[in-house]
């Protein structure tokens, strides 16, 4: 038996006997919701840097959900985009542009010393008799070829452990900064042109009409420059927010299924809703739950609860479209 097959057999055996399996519902949609709940708990324990047993329990639960949705094995769970592994990953992924949790996939932009970089982050979960932990895969992509970077190709792949007590973007800055100290170069004109900027990233990228400046000035001149910088930052922030809302309006339509990613009520965070009405600035939506029925005194089947009858108002920035 090869080493790879032996490892997979060991993991399958471990998952098959884990008590977390008993808490996983048979319904796929409910199981995915439980996976997202596990993602949130894992991230919280990493940020707070405590309760490692709870973190490990939810990492095992996350893997057990993948195991169950894949038919009782992890073999082939990432064969294609319709497989259980990718199904869970895509369901739990973060909105592009927003900093992801440690336990969810995401894409965002960081800025370091005037250098803007697109970062793609993908977590990997390990659960076996030998270890229970989470690793991160960071991909750094250059935005412009005429700026300093850490690779002549405009791309750098990096695997690392988690950084307890820090967010994903903070870890990305630390990693990129260390590479920048070791090998500061420029993207080769022969190897690459300016990377095509994804549509989601454009609001986060400083436009060509603006430029990062680092200078030492007399105090009276520095005061004026800081004032200009604050004014420019406000304009760019307003532009970014407007573009994000514009993009959300383009993709969120009546009937779309969305996840709540921002709310004043913690219990609603992560809930799935269905859009019933849209406007320029907000949407109406109701919970993605089945209609419940009951038998009345006459023995007739009547509606006991219909989610469509209770609708809430959300801003576009509070929702994440589910594929």
C-alpha positions as CSV (number, residue, x, y, z in Angstrom):
1,X,0.0,0.0,0.0
2,X,1.4,3.4,-1.0
3,X,2.0,6.1,1.6
4,X,-0.7,8.4,0.1
5,X,-3.3,5.6,0.2
6,X,-2.3,4.7,3.8
7,X,-2.7,8.3,4.9
8,X,-6.2,8.5,3.3
9,X,-7.2,5.2,4.8
10,X,-6.0,6.4,8.3
11,X,-8.0,9.7,7.9
12,X,-11.2,7.9,6.7
13,X,-11.0,5.4,9.6
14,X,-10.5,8.3,12.0
15,X,-13.5,10.3,10.6
16,X,-15.7,7.2,10.5
17,X,-15.3,6.7,14.2
18,X,-15.5,10.3,15.3
19,X,-18.5,11.3,17.6
20,X,-19.0,14.5,15.6
21,X,-20.6,12.4,12.8
22,X,-23.7,11.9,14.9
23,X,-24.4,15.7,14.9
24,X,-24.4,16.0,11.1
25,X,-27.8,16.1,9.5
26,X,-28.6,14.1,6.4
27,X,-30.0,17.1,4.6
28,X,-27.2,18.7,2.4
29,X,-28.4,22.3,3.0
30,X,-28.5,21.9,6.7
31,X,-25.1,20.2,6.7
32,X,-23.6,23.1,4.7
33,X,-25.0,25.6,7.3
34,X,-23.4,23.5,10.0
35,X,-20.1,23.6,8.1
36,X,-20.3,27.4,8.0
37,X,-21.0,27.5,11.7
38,X,-17.9,25.4,12.3
39,X,-15.9,27.8,10.1
40,X,-16.9,30.8,12.3
41,X,-16.0,28.9,15.5
42,X,-12.6,27.9,14.2
43,X,-11.8,31.5,13.3
44,X,-13.0,32.8,16.6
45,X,-10.7,30.4,18.5
46,X,-7.7,31.5,16.3
47,X,-8.3,35.2,16.7
48,X,-8.8,34.9,20.5
49,X,-5.9,32.4,20.6
50,X,-7.7,30.1,23.1
51,X,-9.9,27.0,23.5
52,X,-7.8,24.8,21.2
53,X,-10.0,21.7,22.0
54,X,-13.0,23.6,20.6
55,X,-11.0,24.5,17.5
56,X,-9.9,20.9,17.0
57,X,-13.5,19.6,17.6
58,X,-14.8,21.9,14.8
59,X,-12.0,21.1,12.4
60,X,-12.9,17.4,12.8
61,X,-16.6,18.4,12.4
62,X,-15.8,20.3,9.2
63,X,-13.9,17.2,7.8
64,X,-16.7,14.9,8.9
65,X,-19.2,16.9,7.0
66,X,-17.0,16.7,3.9
67,X,-16.7,12.9,4.5
68,X,-20.4,12.4,4.9
69,X,-21.4,14.6,1.9
70,X,-18.9,12.6,-0.2
71,X,-20.6,9.3,0.5
72,X,-18.6,8.2,3.5
73,X,-15.0,8.8,2.2
74,X,-12.6,11.6,1.6
75,X,-11.2,9.9,-1.5
76,X,-12.2,12.0,-4.5
77,X,-13.8,14.7,-2.4
78,X,-12.1,17.3,-4.5
79,X,-12.3,15.6,-7.9
80,X,-14.1,18.6,-9.5
81,X,-16.1,21.7,-8.5
82,X,-19.3,19.6,-7.8
83,X,-17.5,17.4,-5.3
84,X,-18.1,17.7,-1.6
85,X,-14.8,19.4,-0.7
86,X,-15.3,22.2,-3.2
87,X,-19.0,22.4,-2.5
88,X,-18.3,23.2,1.1
89,X,-15.4,25.5,0.3
90,X,-17.4,27.5,-2.2
91,X,-20.5,27.7,0.1
92,X,-18.4,29.0,3.0
93,X,-16.1,31.3,1.0
94,X,-15.8,35.0,1.7
95,X,-17.1,37.8,-0.4
96,X,-14.2,38.9,-2.7
97,X,-12.6,42.1,-1.3
98,X,-13.6,41.3,2.3
99,X,-10.9,39.9,4.6
100,X,-11.7,36.2,5.0
101,X,-11.8,34.2,8.2
102,X,-8.9,31.9,8.8
103,X,-11.2,28.9,8.0
104,X,-12.7,30.2,4.7
105,X,-11.4,30.9,1.3
106,X,-11.2,34.5,0.1
107,X,-9.5,37.2,-2.1
108,X,-8.5,40.6,-1.0
109,X,-6.0,43.5,-1.5
110,X,-3.2,44.5,0.7
111,X,-1.0,47.6,0.5
112,X,2.6,47.7,1.8
113,X,4.9,50.6,1.3
114,X,2.9,51.8,-1.6
115,X,2.8,48.3,-3.3
116,X,-0.6,46.9,-3.9
117,X,-1.0,43.2,-4.1
118,X,-4.0,40.9,-4.7
119,X,-4.0,38.0,-2.2
120,X,-5.8,34.7,-2.5
121,X,-6.1,32.7,0.6
122,X,-7.2,29.0,0.9
123,X,-7.3,27.1,4.1
124,X,-6.6,23.3,4.4
125,X,-8.0,21.2,7.2
126,X,-6.2,18.2,8.6
127,X,-7.9,15.7,11.0
128,X,-6.4,12.3,11.8
129,X,-5.2,10.3,14.7
130,X,-1.8,12.0,14.4
131,X,-2.8,15.7,14.1
132,X,-5.8,18.0,14.0
133,X,-4.9,21.5,12.6
134,X,-5.4,24.0,9.8
135,X,-2.9,25.4,7.3
136,X,-3.1,28.4,5.0
137,X,-2.1,28.8,1.3
138,X,-1.4,32.4,0.4
139,X,-1.0,33.5,-3.2
140,X,0.4,36.9,-3.9
141,X,-0.3,38.5,-7.3
142,X,1.2,41.7,-8.6
143,X,-1.1,44.4,-9.8
144,X,1.4,46.4,-11.8
145,X,4.6,45.4,-13.4
146,X,6.4,48.7,-12.8
147,X,6.2,48.3,-9.0
148,X,8.6,46.4,-6.7
149,X,7.5,42.8,-6.0
150,X,8.8,39.6,-4.6
151,X,8.9,37.6,-7.9
152,X,9.8,38.4,-11.4
153,X,6.8,36.4,-12.6
154,X,4.3,38.6,-10.7
155,X,3.2,35.6,-8.7
156,X,4.3,34.0,-5.4
157,X,2.8,31.0,-3.7
158,X,3.3,30.5,0.1
159,X,2.2,27.8,2.5
160,X,2.2,28.6,6.2
161,X,0.7,27.8,9.6
162,X,-2.0,30.0,11.1
163,X,-1.0,33.2,13.0
164,X,-3.0,33.0,16.3
165,X,-4.2,36.4,17.5
166,X,-3.9,38.0,14.0
167,X,-6.3,38.3,11.1
168,X,-5.6,36.8,7.6
169,X,-4.7,40.2,6.1
170,X,-2.2,40.9,8.9
171,X,-0.6,37.6,8.3
172,X,-0.4,38.3,4.6
173,X,1.4,41.6,5.3
174,X,3.9,39.9,7.5
175,X,4.6,37.2,5.0
176,X,4.9,39.7,2.0
177,X,7.1,42.0,4.1
178,X,9.5,39.2,4.9
179,X,9.8,38.2,1.2
180,X,10.3,41.9,0.3
181,X,13.2,42.2,2.7
182,X,14.8,39.0,1.3
183,X,14.3,39.6,-2.4
184,X,13.0,42.9,-3.7
185,X,12.7,42.9,-7.5
186,X,10.4,44.0,-10.3
187,X,8.0,42.0,-12.5
188,X,9.9,41.3,-15.6
189,X,8.6,43.1,-18.8
190,X,9.6,40.0,-20.8
191,X,7.6,37.6,-18.6
192,X,4.4,39.5,-17.9
193,X,2.3,42.4,-18.6
194,X,0.1,44.1,-16.1
195,X,-2.1,41.5,-14.5
196,X,-5.7,41.8,-15.5
197,X,-7.4,43.2,-12.4
198,X,-10.5,41.2,-11.4
199,X,-13.7,43.2,-11.4
200,X,-14.2,42.8,-7.6
201,X,-10.7,44.2,-7.0
202,X,-11.0,47.4,-9.0
203,X,-12.6,49.5,-6.2
204,X,-9.7,48.5,-3.8
205,X,-6.9,49.4,-6.3
206,X,-5.6,52.9,-6.2
207,X,-6.3,54.3,-9.7
208,X,-3.6,55.6,-12.1
209,X,-4.7,59.2,-11.4
210,X,-3.4,58.8,-7.8
211,X,0.1,57.8,-6.5
212,X,1.6,56.7,-3.2
213,X,4.2,59.2,-1.9
214,X,6.6,58.7,0.9
215,X,8.6,61.9,1.9
216,X,10.1,63.8,4.8
217,X,8.9,67.4,4.8
218,X,9.0,70.5,7.1
219,X,6.1,70.5,9.5
220,X,4.1,73.3,7.8
221,X,4.3,71.5,4.4
222,X,3.6,68.1,6.0
223,X,0.4,69.5,7.4
224,X,-0.8,70.5,4.0
225,X,0.2,67.1,2.4
226,X,-1.6,65.2,5.2
227,X,-4.7,67.3,4.5
228,X,-4.5,66.4,0.8
229,X,-4.0,62.8,1.6
230,X,-7.0,62.7,3.9
231,X,-9.2,64.3,1.2
232,X,-7.9,61.9,-1.4
233,X,-8.5,58.9,0.9
234,X,-12.1,60.0,1.6
235,X,-12.8,60.4,-2.2
236,X,-11.3,57.0,-2.9
237,X,-13.3,55.4,0.0
238,X,-16.6,56.9,-1.3
239,X,-15.7,55.7,-4.8
240,X,-14.9,52.2,-3.5
241,X,-18.1,51.9,-1.6
242,X,-20.2,53.2,-4.5
243,X,-18.5,50.7,-6.9
244,X,-19.1,47.8,-4.4
245,X,-22.8,48.6,-4.1
246,X,-23.0,49.0,-7.9
247,X,-21.4,45.5,-8.4
248,X,-23.7,44.0,-5.8
249,X,-26.8,45.5,-7.6
250,X,-25.6,43.9,-10.8
251,X,-25.4,40.4,-9.3
252,X,-28.1,40.3,-6.7
253,X,-31.5,39.8,-8.3
254,X,-35.0,38.8,-7.2
255,X,-34.8,35.1,-6.3
256,X,-31.1,35.2,-5.4
257,X,-30.0,33.2,-2.3
258,X,-27.7,35.2,-0.1
259,X,-25.9,34.9,3.2
260,X,-26.1,37.6,5.8
261,X,-22.5,38.7,6.5
262,X,-23.2,41.9,8.5
263,X,-26.0,42.6,11.0
264,X,-26.8,44.1,14.4
265,X,-28.1,40.8,15.6
266,X,-25.4,38.1,16.1
267,X,-27.9,35.2,15.8
268,X,-28.7,36.2,12.3
269,X,-25.1,36.2,11.1
270,X,-24.6,33.5,8.5
271,X,-28.3,32.9,7.9
272,X,-29.5,32.3,4.3
273,X,-32.2,34.6,2.8
274,X,-34.0,34.8,-0.5
275,X,-34.3,38.2,-2.2
276,X,-38.0,39.2,-2.9
277,X,-37.5,42.8,-4.0
278,X,-34.6,45.1,-4.9
279,X,-34.1,48.8,-5.1
280,X,-31.2,51.2,-5.7
281,X,-29.9,51.0,-2.1
282,X,-31.4,48.0,-0.4
283,X,-33.3,44.7,-0.8
284,X,-36.2,42.9,0.9
285,X,-35.6,39.2,1.7
286,X,-37.0,36.4,3.7
287,X,-35.5,33.3,5.4
288,X,-34.6,30.4,3.2
289,X,-36.8,27.9,5.1
290,X,-39.6,25.6,4.0
291,X,-43.2,26.4,4.6
292,X,-44.5,24.6,7.7
293,X,-48.0,23.1,7.7
294,X,-50.4,21.9,10.4
295,X,-53.7,20.0,10.6
296,X,-56.5,22.3,11.9
297,X,-59.5,21.3,14.0
298,X,-61.4,20.2,10.9
299,X,-58.7,17.9,9.8
300,X,-57.5,20.1,6.9
301,X,-53.9,20.8,6.1
302,X,-53.2,24.5,6.4
303,X,-50.2,26.8,6.4
304,X,-48.7,27.2,9.9
305,X,-45.8,29.4,9.0
306,X,-44.6,30.9,5.7
307,X,-41.2,32.6,5.7
308,X,-42.4,34.9,2.8
309,X,-44.8,36.6,5.2
310,X,-41.9,37.9,7.3
311,X,-39.5,40.0,5.3
312,X,-36.6,42.1,6.4
313,X,-34.7,45.0,4.8
314,X,-31.0,44.6,4.0
315,X,-28.3,46.8,2.5
316,X,-26.3,45.3,-0.4
317,X,-23.2,45.4,1.7
318,X,-24.8,43.1,4.3
319,X,-25.3,40.2,1.9
320,X,-23.1,37.7,0.1
321,X,-24.5,36.1,-3.1
322,X,-24.4,32.3,-3.0
323,X,-23.6,30.5,-6.2
